[in-house]
Amino acid sequence: MPVAASAVYFLNLRGDVLINRLYRDDVGGNMVDAFRMHIMQTKELGTCPVRQIGGCSFFYMRISNVYIVIVVSSNANVACAFKFVVEAVALFKSYFGGAFDEDAIRNNFVLIYELLDEIMDFGYPQNLSPEILKLYITQEGVRSPFSSKATDKPVPNATLQVTGAVGWRREGLVYKKNEVFLDIVESVNLLMSSKGSVLRCDVTGKILMKCFLSGMPDLKLGLNDKIGLEKESQLKARPTKSGKTIELDDVTFHQCVNLTRFNSEKTVSFVPPDGEFELMKYRITEGVNLPFRVLPTIKELGRTRMEVNVKVKSVFGAKMFALGVVIKIPVPKQTAKTSFQVTSGRAKYNASIDCLVWKIRKFPGQTEPTMSAEVELISTMQEKKSWTRPPIQMEFQVPMFTASGLRVRFLKVWEKSGYNTVEWVRYITKAGSYEIRRIAGFLGFAKDDAHDVRDREDDDNDAQNPVHMQPTGLPRKGFSVPVQVAVERPQSGPVLVPCDSGHGGVQGLRWYAKRLRMDEDGDVADEFVDEVLPQTPTNTENQRKLPRFEVKYNARPVKVKSQVLSVDGKIQQCVEHQGKLQWV
């Protein structure tokens, strides 16, 4: 098993050693000099908290004006080392009245040495619970004059708790009313593509408890998880009840949960700590019930106008409702003016985040409110980068609803005195990363709308020009039926597509920009001609000759700065004439 620390040093900001403790003899006492020279003097403290110098590894963390440095020469458990530092600081603060700095360390040398001997043994962390250590290390630290925290009174019967039986709860608790509050809080993470397919969907949840129970109660929690129900049916020799079951992934428990009993019976049994704590965390990736479905339609009408239509449908029960629903629809940065029409809530344009923000304070279930917006954009003379079209984001909170379908089947409380308890259960589902991608099209069609129009045109062409099968005249062998096979051919893209000015401004017209010429009057054309007059007059008045023209070669090439496709479909060039830019 990798060790967590061979030596622990407490340094001030100047690098002076305030206190240190060596737990193993594989490192020397002068290892702190290497840390001071190679890390502190080179000002690399903020780059990485783990450094390797020579054959030793240094893990350090700054708390107030004190550096806590752990030195290990062999294979080390880095996560355990940092966890030890965090828990040790919390322990010191409980003894010092909430303060941990250089003055607190100088005033409590003896107490810190005694605590360092108890919380680590030969490089392996031991019990760091302040409640347990204060039962047999009763020395009080020198508290800061700015601390107003009262001194914790020692608890009797310390022998039982020092053994590690129940280190998170003390005996002798008495409440006039015994209550248990249980909250199941879930966060839904969704990423949906522009075609409506789900790219990522999962639920991360946690079970929070707040206990006000007398004595030393034993609690048993039953959920509708698949493994727990199957194990219960095997123990009771009866089939499981019909109903939705879920599969929990990545489950982590509080230290109060009896893991041995959970592995054998698949039930969550525990002696709860007093007050509020987090019982367990879990994740679910299958069978997720999405509380909302967002149907956006974004159309770009030219370069200066957009239409946004968003429909949000709540799929939970009609008797439930969501609170604080916020839908954020990204728009381009050059947005100048917006107008809205909403069936519920209110909407506005937030220029700081470049989004249309639609807020609904109370969203009933089984409803479909809509929002329509017209966005006017600023027409810029120079070409800009294409809009990235970020996904639509959503925030919400749905009480008494779980996206995973998790339910509490029972919560039982046993205590030797046999008092009655009141249990309260609450479900809350919130939005984690709830995003819906939507890619708008060009020239007035969204991507999905263009596909729909193209499909309808293909259907109309097939109806007007049916394909007639002609017999080949070859002898048939066996049973055969002529079948019409559809062949998919790639559709041609749009002829005119905006691009960067360095590539010609409009795709496909770069060659045209190179051919343009300008005469002395500032006119632009691809070719200039002059009429050729006859040298000698004709004798016959009735004879009529056709005019002759020749190419005018004194026109110079045009410097085309950019090309713009206007709303009416015309192409305009920005050219330079006599030191000025003009559109032609």
C-alpha positions as CSV (number, residue, x, y, z in Angstrom):
1,M,0.0,0.0,0.0
2,P,1.5,3.4,-1.0
3,V,2.3,5.7,1.9
4,A,0.9,9.2,2.2
5,A,3.8,11.0,3.9
6,S,7.4,10.4,5.0
7,A,7.7,13.8,6.5
8,V,5.5,16.8,7.1
9,Y,6.7,20.4,7.2
10,F,5.0,23.7,8.1
11,L,6.7,26.7,6.5
12,N,5.9,30.4,6.5
13,L,6.0,32.6,3.4
14,R,9.7,33.3,3.8
15,G,10.5,29.5,3.8
16,D,11.3,29.2,7.6
17,V,10.4,25.9,9.2
18,L,7.7,26.5,11.9
19,I,7.3,22.8,12.8
20,N,8.0,19.4,11.2
21,R,7.5,15.8,11.9
22,L,9.4,12.8,10.4
23,Y,7.4,9.6,10.1
24,R,9.9,7.4,8.1
25,D,13.7,7.3,7.9
26,D,13.8,7.2,4.1
27,V,14.1,11.0,3.8
28,G,16.6,13.4,5.5
29,G,15.8,16.4,7.7
30,N,17.3,18.7,5.1
31,M,14.8,17.9,2.3
32,V,13.0,21.2,3.0
33,D,16.1,23.0,1.7
34,A,15.5,21.5,-1.7
35,F,11.9,22.6,-1.6
36,R,13.0,26.1,-0.6
37,M,15.7,26.4,-3.3
38,H,14.0,24.7,-6.3
39,I,10.4,25.8,-5.8
40,M,10.0,28.8,-3.5
41,Q,12.9,30.8,-4.8
42,T,12.1,30.1,-8.4
43,K,8.5,31.4,-7.9
44,E,6.9,28.2,-9.3
45,L,4.5,27.7,-6.3
46,G,1.3,28.3,-8.3
47,T,2.1,26.1,-11.3
48,C,1.7,22.6,-9.9
49,P,1.2,21.3,-6.4
50,V,3.2,18.1,-7.1
51,R,6.9,18.3,-7.8
52,Q,9.7,15.7,-8.0
53,I,13.2,16.8,-7.1
54,G,15.9,14.2,-7.1
55,G,14.4,10.9,-5.8
56,C,11.7,12.6,-3.6
57,S,8.2,13.8,-4.4
58,F,6.9,17.1,-2.8
59,F,3.2,17.8,-2.3
60,Y,2.4,21.2,-1.0
61,M,-0.6,23.4,-0.2
62,R,-0.9,26.9,1.0
63,I,-3.4,27.7,3.9
64,S,-3.5,31.3,4.9
65,N,0.2,32.4,5.3
66,V,1.5,28.8,5.9
67,Y,2.8,26.2,3.4
68,I,2.2,22.6,4.4
69,V,4.7,20.4,2.6
70,I,4.6,16.6,2.4
71,V,7.8,14.7,1.3
72,V,7.7,11.1,0.1
73,S,10.7,9.1,-1.3
74,S,8.8,6.0,-2.4
75,N,5.6,5.3,-4.3
76,A,3.0,7.7,-2.8
77,N,-0.8,8.0,-2.7
78,V,-1.2,11.7,-3.8
79,A,-4.9,11.9,-3.3
80,C,-4.6,10.4,0.2
81,A,-1.8,12.9,1.0
82,F,-3.9,16.0,0.0
83,K,-7.0,14.6,1.8
84,F,-4.8,14.2,4.9
85,V,-3.7,17.9,4.7
86,V,-7.3,19.1,4.3
87,E,-8.6,17.0,7.2
88,A,-5.6,18.0,9.4
89,V,-6.2,21.7,8.8
90,A,-9.9,21.2,9.8
91,L,-8.8,19.5,12.9
92,F,-6.3,22.3,13.9
93,K,-9.0,24.9,13.3
94,S,-11.4,23.1,15.6
95,Y,-8.7,23.3,18.4
96,F,-7.6,26.8,17.6
97,G,-11.0,28.4,17.4
98,G,-11.3,28.5,13.6
99,A,-8.0,30.2,12.9
100,F,-5.0,28.5,11.2
101,D,-2.0,30.8,10.5
102,E,1.6,31.3,11.5
103,D,0.6,32.8,14.9
104,A,-1.7,30.0,15.7
105,I,1.1,27.5,15.0
106,R,3.6,29.3,17.2
107,N,1.2,29.5,20.1
108,N,0.3,25.8,20.0
109,F,3.6,23.9,19.4
110,V,2.9,21.2,22.0
111,L,-0.6,20.6,21.0
112,I,0.3,20.3,17.3
113,Y,3.1,17.8,18.0
114,E,0.6,15.7,20.1
115,L,-2.0,15.8,17.3
116,L,0.6,14.9,14.6
117,D,1.5,11.8,16.6
118,E,-2.1,10.7,16.7
119,I,-3.3,11.4,13.2
120,M,-0.5,9.6,11.3
121,D,1.5,6.4,12.1
122,F,4.6,5.5,10.0
123,G,3.2,7.5,7.0
124,Y,-0.3,6.1,7.1
125,P,-3.2,8.5,8.1
126,Q,-5.2,7.5,11.2
127,N,-8.4,8.9,12.8
128,L,-8.7,12.7,12.0
129,S,-12.2,13.2,13.4
130,P,-12.3,16.3,15.7
131,E,-15.2,14.8,17.7
132,I,-13.3,11.7,18.6
133,L,-9.8,13.2,19.2
134,K,-11.3,15.8,21.6
135,L,-12.5,13.0,23.7
136,Y,-9.1,11.9,24.8
137,I,-6.8,14.9,23.8
138,T,-8.6,17.3,26.1
139,Q,-5.9,20.0,26.0
140,E,-7.3,23.2,24.7
141,G,-5.4,25.3,22.2
142,V,-4.6,29.0,22.5
143,R,-7.4,30.5,20.6
144,S,-7.2,33.6,18.4
145,P,-8.6,36.8,20.1
146,F,-10.8,37.3,17.0
147,S,-12.4,33.9,17.3
148,S,-15.9,33.9,18.9
149,K,-16.4,30.1,18.7
150,A,-17.4,28.6,21.9
151,T,-15.3,25.7,23.4
152,D,-16.8,22.3,22.7
153,K,-17.6,20.4,25.8
154,P,-16.1,16.9,26.1
155,V,-18.6,14.1,25.6
156,P,-18.7,11.2,28.1
157,N,-18.4,7.5,27.1
158,A,-15.4,8.2,25.0
159,T,-14.2,4.6,25.0
160,L,-16.9,3.3,22.7
161,Q,-16.3,6.0,20.1
162,V,-12.5,5.9,20.2
163,T,-12.7,2.2,19.1
164,G,-14.3,3.4,15.8
165,A,-17.7,1.9,16.3
166,V,-19.7,5.1,15.7
167,G,-17.3,7.9,15.4
168,W,-19.7,10.3,13.6
169,R,-22.3,10.5,16.3
170,R,-22.2,11.0,20.0
171,E,-24.4,9.5,22.7
172,G,-26.9,11.3,24.9
173,L,-28.7,13.2,22.2
174,V,-32.3,14.0,23.2
175,Y,-34.9,15.8,21.0
176,K,-38.5,16.6,21.9
177,K,-39.7,15.8,18.4
178,N,-37.9,13.1,16.4
179,E,-37.8,14.0,12.7
180,V,-36.0,12.8,9.6
181,F,-35.8,15.0,6.4
182,L,-34.8,13.2,3.2
183,D,-34.1,15.1,0.0
184,I,-33.4,13.5,-3.4
185,V,-31.7,16.1,-5.6
186,E,-31.0,15.2,-9.3
187,S,-29.3,17.2,-12.1
188,V,-30.1,16.3,-15.7
189,N,-27.3,16.6,-18.3
190,L,-28.4,16.6,-21.9
191,L,-26.8,17.3,-25.3
192,M,-29.1,17.0,-28.3
193,S,-28.0,17.4,-31.9
194,S,-29.7,19.6,-34.5
195,K,-31.4,16.6,-36.0
196,G,-33.1,15.7,-32.7
197,S,-30.9,12.8,-31.7
198,V,-29.6,12.5,-28.2
199,L,-25.8,12.7,-28.1
200,R,-25.4,12.6,-24.3
201,C,-27.9,12.1,-21.5
202,D,-27.3,11.2,-17.9
203,V,-28.5,12.0,-14.4
204,T,-26.3,12.8,-11.4
205,G,-28.1,12.7,-8.0
206,K,-27.5,12.8,-4.3
207,I,-29.5,12.0,-1.3
208,L,-29.3,14.6,1.5
209,M,-30.5,13.9,5.0
210,K,-31.2,16.0,8.1
211,C,-31.7,14.0,11.3
212,F,-33.0,15.2,14.6
213,L,-33.2,11.8,16.4
214,S,-32.6,10.9,20.0
215,G,-30.3,8.2,21.2
216,M,-28.4,5.9,18.8
217,P,-31.0,5.0,16.1
218,D,-30.5,2.5,13.3
219,L,-32.0,3.5,10.0
220,K,-32.8,1.4,6.9
221,L,-33.5,3.0,3.5
222,G,-35.1,1.1,0.6
223,L,-35.1,2.4,-3.0
224,N,-36.5,1.0,-6.2
225,D,-33.2,0.0,-7.6
226,K,-33.1,-3.2,-9.6
227,I,-30.4,-5.0,-7.6
228,G,-32.0,-4.3,-4.2
229,L,-35.4,-5.5,-5.3
230,E,-34.1,-8.7,-6.7
231,K,-32.1,-9.4,-3.5
232,E,-35.1,-8.7,-1.4
233,S,-37.3,-11.1,-3.4
234,Q,-34.7,-13.8,-3.0
235,L,-34.5,-13.4,0.8
236,K,-38.2,-13.3,1.2
237,A,-38.9,-16.0,-1.4
238,R,-41.6,-14.0,-3.2
239,P,-41.7,-12.3,-6.6
240,T,-40.9,-8.6,-6.9
241,K,-43.8,-6.2,-7.2
242,S,-44.5,-4.7,-10.6
243,G,-43.2,-1.2,-11.1
244,K,-40.3,0.7,-12.6
245,T,-36.8,-0.3,-11.4
246,I,-33.6,1.6,-12.1
247,E,-29.9,0.7,-12.2
248,L,-27.6,2.9,-10.1
249,D,-24.1,3.5,-11.5
250,D,-21.1,4.9,-9.6
251,V,-22.6,4.9,-6.1
252,T,-20.7,6.4,-3.3
253,F,-21.8,6.3,0.4
254,H,-21.2,8.3,3.5
255,Q,-18.9,6.6,6.1
256,C,-21.9,5.8,8.3
257,V,-23.3,3.3,5.8
258,N,-22.8,-0.4,6.7
259,L,-21.0,-1.6,3.6
260,T,-20.9,-5.2,4.7
261,R,-24.7,-5.3,5.1
262,F,-25.1,-3.5,1.7
263,N,-23.0,-6.1,-0.1
264,S,-24.9,-9.0,1.4
265,E,-28.5,-7.6,1.5
266,K,-28.3,-4.7,-0.9
267,T,-30.0,-2.4,1.6
268,V,-28.7,1.0,2.9
269,S,-28.4,0.6,6.7
270,F,-26.7,3.2,8.8
271,V,-26.5,5.1,12.1
272,P,-26.9,8.7,11.0
273,P,-24.8,11.6,12.1
274,D,-26.6,14.3,14.0
275,G,-27.8,17.2,11.7
276,E,-27.4,17.5,8.0
277,F,-25.2,15.3,5.9
278,E,-24.9,13.7,2.4
279,L,-25.9,10.0,2.5
280,M,-25.0,8.9,-1.0
281,K,-24.3,10.0,-4.6
282,Y,-25.2,8.1,-7.7
283,R,-25.3,8.4,-11.5
284,I,-27.8,7.0,-14.0
285,T,-27.3,6.7,-17.8
286,E,-30.3,4.6,-19.0
287,G,-34.0,5.2,-18.8
288,V,-33.8,9.0,-18.2
289,N,-37.1,10.8,-18.4
290,L,-36.4,14.3,-19.8
291,P,-38.6,16.9,-18.2
292,F,-38.6,19.3,-21.2
293,R,-38.4,19.0,-25.0
294,V,-37.2,22.1,-26.9
295,L,-38.2,22.5,-30.5
296,P,-36.4,25.5,-32.0
297,T,-36.6,26.9,-35.5
298,I,-34.1,29.6,-36.4
299,K,-34.1,31.2,-39.9
300,E,-31.7,33.7,-41.3
301,L,-33.4,36.0,-43.8
302,G,-30.4,37.5,-45.5
303,R,-27.7,39.2,-43.6
304,T,-29.7,41.7,-41.6
305,R,-32.6,39.7,-40.3
306,M,-33.4,36.6,-38.3
307,E,-36.6,34.8,-37.2
308,V,-36.5,32.7,-34.0
309,N,-39.4,30.4,-33.0
310,V,-39.0,28.2,-29.9
311,K,-41.5,25.8,-28.5
312,V,-40.9,24.2,-25.1
313,K,-43.0,21.2,-24.1
314,S,-43.2,19.9,-20.5
315,V,-43.5,16.1,-20.4
316,F,-44.1,15.7,-16.7
317,G,-47.5,15.3,-15.0
318,A,-50.2,18.0,-15.3
319,K,-50.4,18.3,-11.6
320,M,-46.7,19.2,-11.2
321,F,-44.9,22.4,-12.3
322,A,-41.4,23.8,-12.8
323,L,-40.0,26.8,-11.2
324,G,-37.4,29.3,-12.5
325,V,-37.4,28.2,-16.1
326,V,-34.9,30.1,-18.2
327,I,-34.2,29.5,-21.9
328,K,-31.2,31.1,-23.5
329,I,-31.1,31.4,-27.3
330,P,-27.8,32.6,-28.7
331,V,-27.9,35.3,-31.4
332,P,-25.0,37.1,-33.3
333,K,-23.1,39.9,-31.7
334,Q,-24.2,42.5,-34.2
335,T,-27.8,42.3,-33.0
336,A,-29.4,45.8,-33.1
337,K,-33.1,45.3,-32.4
338,T,-35.4,42.6,-31.2
339,S,-39.2,42.1,-30.9
340,F,-40.9,39.3,-29.0
341,Q,-44.2,37.5,-28.8
342,V,-44.6,35.0,-26.0
343,T,-47.6,33.0,-24.8
344,S,-46.2,32.7,-21.3
345,G,-43.5,34.5,-19.2
346,R,-41.4,37.3,-20.5
347,A,-38.5,37.6,-22.9
348,K,-35.7,40.1,-23.5
349,Y,-32.4,40.5,-25.3
350,N,-29.3,40.4,-23.0
351,A,-26.4,42.0,-24.8
352,S,-23.8,41.0,-22.2
353,I,-24.2,37.3,-23.1
354,D,-25.5,37.8,-26.7
355,C,-28.7,35.7,-26.0
356,L,-32.4,36.0,-26.1
357,V,-33.5,35.2,-22.6
358,W,-37.0,33.7,-22.1
359,K,-38.0,33.4,-18.4
360,I,-41.1,31.6,-17.1
361,R,-41.5,31.8,-13.4
362,K,-44.0,28.9,-13.1
363,F,-44.2,26.3,-15.8
364,P,-47.2,23.8,-15.5
365,G,-46.9,20.3,-16.8
366,Q,-48.2,19.1,-20.2
367,T,-48.2,22.6,-21.7
368,E,-46.4,24.0,-24.8
369,P,-45.7,27.7,-24.5
370,T,-44.0,29.3,-27.5
371,M,-41.9,32.3,-28.2
372,S,-41.4,34.2,-31.5
373,A,-38.8,36.8,-32.0
374,E,-37.6,38.9,-34.9
375,V,-34.0,40.0,-34.8
376,E,-32.5,42.8,-36.8
377,L,-28.7,42.8,-37.3
378,I,-26.3,45.6,-38.1
379,S,-25.1,45.5,-41.7
380,T,-21.3,45.7,-41.6
381,M,-19.1,46.9,-44.5
382,Q,-16.3,44.5,-43.8
383,E,-16.5,40.7,-43.8
384,K,-16.9,39.1,-40.4
385,K,-16.2,35.5,-39.3
386,S,-19.1,33.2,-39.6
387,W,-21.4,32.8,-36.6
388,T,-20.6,29.7,-34.6
389,R,-24.3,29.2,-33.6
390,P,-23.8,28.0,-29.9
391,P,-26.4,25.6,-28.5
392,I,-29.6,26.7,-26.7
393,Q,-29.3,26.4,-22.9
394,M,-32.0,25.8,-20.4
395,E,-32.3,26.2,-16.6
396,F,-35.1,24.8,-14.5
397,Q,-36.1,23.2,-11.2
398,V,-39.0,20.7,-11.0
399,P,-40.1,19.8,-7.4
400,M,-41.5,16.3,-6.7
401,F,-40.1,14.9,-10.0
402,T,-37.1,12.7,-10.6
403,A,-35.7,12.2,-14.1
404,S,-34.2,8.9,-13.2
405,G,-37.4,7.5,-11.7
406,L,-35.8,6.9,-8.3
407,R,-38.3,6.5,-5.5
408,V,-38.0,5.8,-1.8
409,R,-39.9,2.7,-0.9
410,F,-39.5,2.8,2.8
411,L,-37.4,4.5,5.6
412,K,-37.4,2.6,8.8
413,V,-36.1,3.8,12.2
414,W,-35.2,1.5,15.1
415,E,-34.2,2.7,18.5
416,K,-34.2,0.9,21.8
417,S,-36.6,3.3,23.5
418,G,-39.2,2.8,20.7
419,Y,-40.2,6.4,20.1
420,N,-42.2,7.5,17.1
421,T,-40.6,9.4,14.3
422,V,-41.9,11.6,11.5
423,E,-40.3,11.1,8.0
424,W,-40.3,13.8,5.3
425,V,-39.3,13.0,1.7
426,R,-38.8,15.5,-1.1
427,Y,-37.8,15.1,-4.7
428,I,-36.1,17.9,-6.8
429,T,-34.8,17.8,-10.4
430,K,-32.6,20.6,-11.6
431,A,-30.9,21.3,-14.9
432,G,-27.2,20.5,-15.1
433,S,-25.8,21.0,-18.6
434,Y,-29.1,21.1,-20.6
435,E,-28.1,22.1,-24.2
436,I,-29.8,21.7,-27.6
437,R,-27.8,22.3,-30.7
438,R,-29.5,24.2,-33.6
439,I,-27.7,25.1,-36.9
440,A,-29.5,27.8,-38.9
441,G,-29.3,27.9,-42.7
442,F,-28.6,30.6,-45.2
443,L,-30.9,32.6,-47.5
444,G,-34.0,32.1,-45.4
445,F,-33.9,28.3,-44.8
446,A,-33.0,26.5,-41.7
447,K,-31.1,23.3,-42.2
448,D,-34.0,21.0,-41.4
449,D,-36.4,23.2,-43.4
450,A,-34.2,23.0,-46.5
451,H,-34.2,19.2,-46.3
452,D,-38.0,19.2,-46.0
453,V,-38.4,21.4,-49.0
454,R,-36.0,19.3,-51.1
455,D,-37.9,16.1,-50.1
456,R,-41.2,17.6,-51.1
457,E,-39.8,18.8,-54.5
458,D,-38.5,15.3,-55.2
459,D,-41.9,13.8,-54.4
460,D,-43.6,16.2,-56.8
461,N,-41.1,15.4,-59.6
462,D,-41.7,11.7,-59.1
463,A,-45.4,12.1,-59.3
464,Q,-45.2,14.2,-62.5
465,N,-42.6,12.1,-64.2
466,P,-43.1,8.5,-63.3
467,V,-40.5,6.0,-64.2
468,H,-41.6,3.4,-66.7
469,M,-40.0,-0.1,-66.6
470,Q,-39.2,-1.6,-70.0
471,P,-38.9,-5.4,-70.5
472,T,-35.5,-6.6,-71.5
473,G,-36.8,-9.6,-73.4
474,L,-34.4,-12.0,-71.7
475,P,-35.7,-15.4,-70.5
476,R,-36.5,-15.5,-66.8
477,K,-35.3,-18.2,-64.6
478,G,-37.3,-19.1,-61.6
479,F,-39.6,-16.5,-60.0
480,S,-38.5,-12.8,-60.4
481,V,-40.3,-9.5,-60.1
482,P,-38.9,-6.2,-61.6
483,V,-38.2,-3.9,-58.7
484,Q,-37.6,-0.1,-59.0
485,V,-34.5,0.8,-57.1
486,A,-34.0,4.4,-55.8
487,V,-30.5,5.7,-56.3
488,E,-29.4,8.6,-54.0
489,R,-27.4,11.3,-55.7
490,P,-25.7,14.1,-53.9
491,Q,-27.6,17.4,-54.1
492,S,-25.8,20.4,-55.5
493,G,-25.0,23.0,-52.9
494,P,-25.9,26.7,-53.1
495,V,-24.3,28.6,-55.9
496,L,-23.5,31.7,-53.9
497,V,-22.0,31.2,-50.5
498,P,-20.4,34.0,-48.4
499,C,-16.7,33.5,-47.6
500,D,-13.7,35.5,-46.4
501,S,-12.7,38.6,-48.4
502,G,-9.3,37.0,-49.1
503,H,-11.0,34.3,-51.1
504,G,-13.0,36.6,-53.3
505,G,-15.8,37.6,-51.0
506,V,-18.4,35.3,-52.7
507,Q,-17.6,31.7,-53.5
508,G,-17.4,31.1,-57.3
509,L,-16.8,34.7,-58.3
510,R,-13.2,35.2,-57.5
511,W,-12.3,34.9,-61.2
512,Y,-14.9,37.6,-62.0
513,A,-13.3,40.0,-59.5
514,K,-9.9,39.6,-61.2
515,R,-11.3,40.5,-64.6
516,L,-12.9,43.8,-63.5
517,R,-11.4,47.0,-65.0
518,M,-11.9,50.7,-64.2
519,D,-11.7,53.7,-66.6
520,E,-10.7,57.3,-65.9
521,D,-14.3,58.2,-64.9
522,G,-14.4,55.6,-62.2
523,D,-16.8,53.2,-64.0
524,V,-16.3,49.5,-63.4
525,A,-16.9,46.7,-65.9
526,D,-15.2,43.6,-67.1
527,E,-14.4,45.2,-70.6
528,F,-14.5,48.7,-72.1
529,V,-14.9,49.3,-75.9
530,D,-14.7,52.4,-78.1
531,E,-16.6,53.0,-81.3
532,V,-14.4,53.2,-84.4
533,L,-15.4,56.1,-86.8
534,P,-14.9,55.7,-90.6
535,Q,-11.9,57.6,-92.1
536,T,-13.6,58.7,-95.4
537,P,-17.2,59.7,-95.9
538,T,-19.3,57.4,-98.1
539,N,-20.7,58.5,-101.5
540,T,-24.0,56.7,-101.2
541,E,-26.3,58.1,-98.7
542,N,-28.6,55.1,-98.7
543,Q,-25.9,52.6,-97.9
544,R,-25.8,52.0,-94.2
545,K,-22.9,50.4,-92.4
546,L,-22.9,48.6,-89.0
547,P,-20.9,50.4,-86.2
548,R,-17.5,48.9,-85.4
549,F,-16.0,48.7,-81.8
550,E,-12.5,48.0,-80.5
551,V,-11.4,47.1,-77.0
552,K,-10.2,49.9,-74.8
553,Y,-6.9,48.9,-73.3
554,N,-6.1,51.9,-71.2
555,A,-8.5,50.8,-68.4
556,R,-6.6,49.6,-65.3
557,P,-7.4,46.6,-63.1
558,V,-9.7,47.2,-60.2
559,K,-8.6,46.6,-56.6
560,V,-11.6,44.8,-55.2
561,K,-11.6,45.0,-51.4
562,S,-14.6,42.8,-50.6
563,Q,-17.8,41.4,-52.1
564,V,-21.2,41.5,-50.5
565,L,-24.4,39.6,-51.4
566,S,-27.2,42.0,-50.7
567,V,-30.7,41.1,-49.5
568,D,-32.2,41.3,-53.0
569,G,-29.6,38.9,-54.4
570,K,-27.3,41.5,-56.2
571,I,-23.6,41.3,-55.9
572,Q,-21.8,44.5,-54.9
573,Q,-18.0,45.1,-55.0
574,C,-16.1,47.5,-52.8
575,V,-13.4,49.1,-55.0
576,E,-10.9,51.8,-54.5
577,H,-11.0,55.0,-56.7
578,Q,-8.9,58.1,-56.1
579,G,-8.0,57.0,-52.6
580,K,-11.7,56.4,-51.6
581,L,-13.7,53.2,-51.3
582,Q,-17.0,53.0,-53.2
583,W,-19.6,50.3,-53.8
584,V,-20.4,49.4,-57.4
